[in-house]
Amino acid sequence: MAKHLSKGKKLIGKIVSDKMDKTVVVLVTRFVKHQKYQKYQKRSKRYKVHDPENRMKGKVGERVTIVECRPVSKDKRFAVIYA
């Protein structure tokens, strides 16, 4: 684990892109209950995630855990942990 990781949010998602340098795009899916109809809906969000190992292990389609960290760039607020 890198030293810039904190005890913030932990999310689990799937790598959808690894074309950038030291960055992967992770799709995090969650289920939320509709307030009126009480039915569950799927919600997804894409996070740009810092990959300090520079894609040595991460491939498209792999499940990874991401952890909130200090801002690395304009868009990157999470870092990847390979399990």
ChimeraX attribute file (.defattr): number of C-alpha atoms within 10 A of each C-alpha:
attribute: neighborCount
match mode: 1-to-1
recipient: residues
	/A:1	9
	/A:2	12
	/A:3	6
	/A:4	11
	/A:5	16
	/A:6	14
	/A:7	8
	/A:8	11
	/A:9	10
	/A:10	14
	/A:11	17
	/A:12	17
	/A:13	21
	/A:14	19
	/A:15	22
	/A:16	17
	/A:17	16
	/A:18	19
	/A:19	11
	/A:20	12
	/A:21	11
	/A:22	14
	/A:23	21
	/A:24	25
	/A:25	21
	/A:26	28
	/A:27	20
	/A:28	19
	/A:29	15
	/A:30	13
	/A:31	11
	/A:32	12
	/A:33	11
	/A:34	10
	/A:35	8
	/A:36	6
	/A:37	7
	/A:38	9
	/A:39	10
	/A:40	12
	/A:41	11
	/A:42	9
	/A:43	10
	/A:44	12
	/A:45	10
	/A:46	14
	/A:47	21
	/A:48	22
	/A:49	25
	/A:50	26
	/A:51	24
	/A:52	15
	/A:53	12
	/A:54	14
	/A:55	17
	/A:56	9
	/A:57	9
	/A:58	19
	/A:59	15
	/A:60	15
	/A:61	13
	/A:62	13
	/A:63	18
	/A:64	19
	/A:65	17
	/A:66	25
	/A:67	19
	/A:68	19
	/A:69	21
	/A:70	13
	/A:71	13
	/A:72	13
	/A:73	10
	/A:74	7
	/A:75	11
	/A:76	18
	/A:77	17
	/A:78	26
	/A:79	27
	/A:80	27
	/A:81	18
	/A:82	12
	/A:83	6
